[in-house]
Amino acid sequence: MVDPKDPVAQGLGYVAEAAQADTSKYKTYAAGQACSNCALYGGKAGEAAGPCPLFAGKHVSAKGWCSAYAKKVG
């Protein structure tokens, strides 16, 4: 799992719970966004965590969020 204190995670504003996103710093965050519905998320529906190419070899929380969030289409 990605540690939110990891330098890459900090640079992207990653949090394990999307509701904890720093909305004063990351104005693009909107309620309902989470790793599980991000185009970069590689986990399966219903899984608690899954891989993300931004954090090579590590998993992110399905309920997490970072500033690279891109809504999954389809």
Secondary structure, DSSP 8 states (H G I E B T S, - for coil): ---TTSHHHHHHT-BSSGGGS-TTT-TT--TT--GGGBTT--S-TT-SEEE-TTSTT-EEETT-B-TT--B---
